[in-house]
Amino acid sequence: MPGVVVVGAGQAGASLVARLRKDGYEGRITLIGEEPAPPYQRPPLSKAYLLGDMALERLYLRPHHYYGEVGIDLRLGARVDRIDRAARCVHVEGEAIPYETLVLTTGSVPRRLPAGIGGDLDGVHVVRDLADADAMGPQFGPGKRVLIVGGGYIGLEAAAVAAKKGLKVTLVEMSKRILSRVAAPETSDFFRALHAEHGVDIREGIGLEALTGEGHVSGARLSDGSTLAVDFAIVGVGIVPGTALAEAAGLPIDNGIAVDAEGRTSDPAIWAAGDCASFPYRGARLRLESVPNAIDMAECVAGNIMGAARAYVPRPWFWSDQYDVKLQIAGLSSGYDRIVTRPSAAPHTASFWYFQGETLLAVDAMNDPRAYMVGKRLIDVGRSPDASLVADPGVDLKTLLA
Ligand SMILES: Cc1cc2nc3c(=O)[nH]c(=O)nc-3n(C[C@H](O)[C@H](O)[C@H](O)COP(=O)(O)OP(=O)(O)OC[C@H]3O[C@@H](n4cnc5c(N)ncnc54)[C@H](O)[C@@H]3O)c2cc1C
């Protein structure tokens, strides 16, 4: 029997095959990945691994021998070029691999700068995979000048690593503030101040006009007319879902591979999970780009392949590490109409609570695991605290759970 074939050996793909085996699936499982490395965690690529504080072995989600031991046929360095839905097989460099059930966990693809503005010069990097981090790492020498394009979490994390390593860091963000797509102005202010303390030159409301250089990047021209000399550049301007394979196979795409509540595409033999998939959520479609979503959705789909018929309900959370600050985010902030700040006397510590009316939507907690934990529990069960209690540092947050 052809069994389950999973395309994309990243966080979601690895979680899905492990869950299938754990839950007793006895059929054949094939996990196909384009990258040469066995499945690994990506978050350290812009944090501890880039800093040189984490060994390669610790990135791997499981030891390489695990896959063979539990009967998972792991094919690495193998790119699936095409899905043949009529014949129920995928094509990998001329070989047809049959499937009974196919799962697409193809992740996402980083946006790159166009070649016309210097995006193809040597020394212009993105941070999506291990090869990107390994190519960039040797450039992080003290005194080097790096330009970071984009003030989202990945750009800011790379800036923190570079500043810690003694580089001269300039970060440009086209919109009027860093993190504008994902966080409230209060959180942007917190991180702007943190980076300023470490000497990072953050320029907001300023776009990149072009990277310049002969073969290798050596300069940048900004939208305010200024120019910069740079030794290398890191581009963190977002990602797009990896939908090409699904689209070519005629599957519906809607900000990602469109799946139903259980994770199935319009073809009952094909499922999707992780960064590449958009699923129904509160009357709309949602696509999340995070490790917790990749794991939870993949595990839910694994159960559904085995007949659980369970709708995927995300319980969103996320984190970021910059210098000595651990940011933990619970919930989804979109639609908020006010921010309640919980002050803290401790340095680099705060939490911002996103409300829509009286409803708590999300919490950004900086170095405050208690605020994160309480906020997450309340959001998970759909309860909202009185905002005045949240804002009062004299109130023990744990009492909000009572
Ligand atoms: C630098 C960085 C830092 C991050 N930090 C955080 C963080 O702090 N917290 C957090 O929650 N999330 C973070 N994320 C996001 C998180 O890593 C992703 O959301 C998660 O990896 C998504 O898992 P996935 O399995 O959907 O996709 P991926 O892990 O990207 O895996 C997809 C895999 O599919 C492969 N593939 C694609 N097409 C094909 C094909 N045709 N044939 C074969 N293989 C194919 C790709 O090569 C890739 O290996 C970070 C991401 C990056 C890049």
PDBQT file of the ligand as one rigid body, heavy atoms in Angstrom, charges set to zero:
ROOT
HETATM    1  C1  LIG A 501      14.807  32.720  11.264  1.00  0.00    +0.000 C 
HETATM    2  C2  LIG A 501      13.445  32.293  11.756  1.00  0.00    +0.000 A 
HETATM    3  C3  LIG A 501      13.079  32.546  13.073  1.00  0.00    +0.000 A 
HETATM    4  C4  LIG A 501      11.834  32.158  13.544  1.00  0.00    +0.000 A 
HETATM    5  N1  LIG A 501      11.509  32.386  14.851  1.00  0.00    +0.000 NA
HETATM    6  C5  LIG A 501      10.332  31.928  15.337  1.00  0.00    +0.000 A 
HETATM    7  C6  LIG A 501      10.011  32.066  16.715  1.00  0.00    +0.000 A 
HETATM    8  O1  LIG A 501      10.768  32.633  17.504  1.00  0.00    +0.000 OA
HETATM    9  N2  LIG A 501       8.840  31.532  17.158  1.00  0.00    +0.000 N 
HETATM   10  C7  LIG A 501       7.976  30.878  16.322  1.00  0.00    +0.000 A 
HETATM   11  O2  LIG A 501       6.927  30.410  16.762  1.00  0.00    +0.000 OA
HETATM   12  N3  LIG A 501       8.241  30.768  14.996  1.00  0.00    +0.000 NA
HETATM   13  C8  LIG A 501       9.401  31.259  14.487  1.00  0.00    +0.000 A 
HETATM   14  N4  LIG A 501       9.683  31.114  13.164  1.00  0.00    +0.000 N 
HETATM   15  C9  LIG A 501       8.667  30.536  12.262  1.00  0.00    +0.000 C 
HETATM   16  C10 LIG A 501       8.681  29.029  12.299  1.00  0.00    +0.000 C 
HETATM   17  O3  LIG A 501       9.996  28.537  12.197  1.00  0.00    +0.000 OA
HETATM   18  C11 LIG A 501       7.802  28.505  11.177  1.00  0.00    +0.000 C 
HETATM   19  O4  LIG A 501       6.504  28.999  11.388  1.00  0.00    +0.000 OA
HETATM   20  C12 LIG A 501       7.783  26.980  11.133  1.00  0.00    +0.000 C 
HETATM   21  O5  LIG A 501       9.059  26.486  10.827  1.00  0.00    +0.000 OA
HETATM   22  C13 LIG A 501       6.768  26.514  10.110  1.00  0.00    +0.000 C 
HETATM   23  O6  LIG A 501       6.867  25.121   9.958  1.00  0.00    +0.000 OA
HETATM   24  P1  LIG A 501       6.463  24.434   8.580  1.00  0.00    +0.000 P 
HETATM   25  O7  LIG A 501       6.748  22.990   8.733  1.00  0.00    +0.000 OA
HETATM   26  O8  LIG A 501       5.140  24.900   8.156  1.00  0.00    +0.000 OA
HETATM   27  O9  LIG A 501       7.503  25.039   7.519  1.00  0.00    +0.000 OA
HETATM   28  P2  LIG A 501       9.074  24.862   7.485  1.00  0.00    +0.000 P 
HETATM   29  O10 LIG A 501       9.636  24.587   8.815  1.00  0.00    +0.000 OA
HETATM   30  O11 LIG A 501       9.577  26.040   6.716  1.00  0.00    +0.000 OA
HETATM   31  O12 LIG A 501       9.304  23.552   6.587  1.00  0.00    +0.000 OA
HETATM   32  C14 LIG A 501       8.913  23.456   5.240  1.00  0.00    +0.000 C 
HETATM   33  C15 LIG A 501       9.901  22.565   4.521  1.00  0.00    +0.000 C 
HETATM   34  O13 LIG A 501       9.334  22.162   3.286  1.00  0.00    +0.000 OA
HETATM   35  C16 LIG A 501      10.361  22.073   2.328  1.00  0.00    +0.000 C 
HETATM   36  N5  LIG A 501       9.778  22.098   0.987  1.00  0.00    +0.000 N 
HETATM   37  C17 LIG A 501       9.067  23.109   0.429  1.00  0.00    +0.000 A 
HETATM   38  N6  LIG A 501       8.684  22.773  -0.827  1.00  0.00    +0.000 NA
HETATM   39  C18 LIG A 501       9.150  21.510  -1.055  1.00  0.00    +0.000 A 
HETATM   40  C19 LIG A 501       9.090  20.634  -2.178  1.00  0.00    +0.000 A 
HETATM   41  N7  LIG A 501       8.451  20.969  -3.295  1.00  0.00    +0.000 N 
HETATM   42  N8  LIG A 501       9.698  19.417  -2.062  1.00  0.00    +0.000 NA
HETATM   43  C20 LIG A 501      10.347  19.066  -0.927  1.00  0.00    +0.000 A 
HETATM   44  N9  LIG A 501      10.437  19.873   0.156  1.00  0.00    +0.000 NA
HETATM   45  C21 LIG A 501       9.849  21.088   0.087  1.00  0.00    +0.000 A 
HETATM   46  C22 LIG A 501      11.217  23.292   2.660  1.00  0.00    +0.000 C 
HETATM   47  O14 LIG A 501      12.506  23.164   2.112  1.00  0.00    +0.000 OA
HETATM   48  C23 LIG A 501      11.226  23.244   4.189  1.00  0.00    +0.000 C 
HETATM   49  O15 LIG A 501      12.301  22.490   4.668  1.00  0.00    +0.000 OA
HETATM   50  C24 LIG A 501      10.927  31.513  12.666  1.00  0.00    +0.000 A 
HETATM   51  C25 LIG A 501      11.284  31.278  11.332  1.00  0.00    +0.000 A 
HETATM   52  C26 LIG A 501      12.535  31.662  10.878  1.00  0.00    +0.000 A 
HETATM   53  C27 LIG A 501      12.913  31.404   9.450  1.00  0.00    +0.000 C 
ENDROOT
TORSDOF 0
